[in-house]
Amino acid sequence: FCTGLLDHVTVLIGIAYGGKAIAGVINQPYYNYEAGAGAVLGRTIWGVLGIGAFGFQLTEAPAGKHIIVTTRSHSSALVNECISALNPDTVIRAGGAGNKVIQLIEGKASAYVFASPGCKKWDTCAPEAILHAVGGKITDIRGNSFQYNKEVKHMNSAGVLATLRNYDYYASRIPNTVKESLVP
């Protein structure tokens, strides 16, 4: 295991009711691991719809910058086509769906884009609840909301698009070829 990626590790607990994510916990057990022997290791971020989100400092991404966070280890031609269409200033390649949403809520990225199947409902439920609790939005690449109930498949087969702000800007730039390649 590459120790340079320990801060990408997250433990996720999502609670859904009526098919919607309503509460979530993201624990980063190795948060602050590079800060030295006296530093507090780990942190827990949590949120509940209608109450808010806690355990972090909500920060907006720099205005006018298009900073995209995407997969570190599951890239493909489709993922790269989608990212290029967004004309990013910067692309951050990171692990963990929970970690990518943390990048959004802490202002390090403007959009989380994963134009590929692979992410599962258990990867998005907790981050979705936290993101929604602070006014953000997460959908599949086609703009469909995720459903969380026993009848839905576990795979988010149409990818992920998430933002803290300016969702419509990013959603409008997803190429139709990408949308057509990812079937919900």
N, C-alpha and C positions, 0 to 999 in steps of 0.2 A: 504494500500500500504506500503510495507516494505521500510523504508527510506534508508536502507543499499544498495539498488539497484537503487537509483535515477540516478547514473552515467551511468546506462545501457540504460536509456531512450534516444531515438533519434527520430528526426523528419527528414524524408527523402524526397527529391525532386529529381527525376530522369528525365532526358530528353533523349529520344531515337529518332533516325532518321534512316530510312531504316532498322528497326528491331534491331539496335544495340544501346547500351547505349553509349552516347557521352558526357554527362555532368551530374554532380551530386552534391548535397548539403547534408551534414549531419550536423544537428544542435543538439548539446547536451545541452539542456536548463539547466540542473542541474550540468554541469561540474564544478568542484571546490567547490561544495556545502559544503564540510567538511573542507574547508580551513579557515573558520572563518568569522566574520562580515565584515572585510575590504576587503575581496577577491572579485575579479570580478567573477560573476556567469555566466556560460554558455560559449559556443564557437561554431563557425561555421567552418566546414571543407568543402572545395569545390574543384572540379577538372573538367577539360575539356580536352578531348583527344587532343593531339598535343600542348597543352599549359602547362599543369602541374597540380599539386594539392597544395593547400595552407591551412593555418590555423592550422598546426601541424608541428612537427619535424619528418621527415622521418627517421626511425631507423630500422636497421636489427635485427632480433631475434638472440640470442646468437648462434654462430657457433657451429655445432655439437650437438645441443640440439633439441629435437623434442617435441615442446610445442604445444599441440592441444587445440584450443578453440572450444567448442561445446555448444549445448543447455543446458540451466539450467533447463528448465521446461518441455521439450518434449522428454525426453530420452526414449529409448526402447531397447530391446534385439539387434535389428539390428544396432542401433546407437552404442551400446557398443561393438558389434562384430567388427564393422568397426574400431573403435578407438583402440581396442586391437591389431588389425592386423598392426597398424602403429607403435607399440612398443614405445609409448610415454614416455618421461621422466617426463612430467607433463601434466595434463588435467585441463583446466580452464573451468568451467561451468558458462556461462554468458548469459544474455538476450539480445535480439535485434540483428538483422542481421547487422545493421549499426555499432553497438558497437563491434561486432565480427571482422568486417573488420578494425575498428580502432585499435583493438588489434594487427592485422597484420602489419599495416603501422607504428605503434609506437614501434614495436619490442618486444611486450609482448607475441606474439604467432608466431609459424612458419606455422601453417595451421589451417584453419577454416573448420571443417568437420561436416556435418549434413546429415547423411544417413537415411533420412526420407522425406516423403512428408510433406507439411505444410507451408513451406516458399513460399511466393508469389512473383510475378514479381515486385510489388511495394516495396518489401523488398530488392531486389537485384539490381535494376537498378542504383540508385544513388551510392551505394557502389562499384558496378562494374566499373562505369565510373571513380571514384576516384582511385580505385586499378589499372585499366589499365593505367591511366595517369602517374602512378609511376612505371610501368613495371611489375605489378603483374598479376595474372590470376585467373579467377573464371569460373567454369563450373558446370554442374551437376556431380553427383558421377560417371557417365559413361564417362565423358570427353566431353560431348556435350555442345556447347556454348548456352547461353540463347538467346532467340529471344524475341524482344519486339515489337509487332505490334498487331493490333486489331484481327487478326485471331488466335492467340495463346491462350491457356488456361492460366488463371491467376496463377494457382498452379505450382510451381517448383516441380513436382511430383517425380522427380528422385534425389532429395536432392541437396546438395551444397558441392563443394570442392573448396577452395580458398587458395592461397598462395601469399606472396610477392615475394618469391624466391623458387627455387627447386620444382616447381609444379610436374615435372615428377617423382621425388622421391616418393612423396605421392600418386600420381595417380597410379603408378605401384604397390602399396601395397594394394589397395582396393580389397578385396576378390571378386571373381566372384560371390559367393553366394549373396553378398550384391548388386552387380550390377544387377544381375538377379531378385532380389526382388523389385527393383525400376524401374518402367516402365515410360519412358518419356511421 
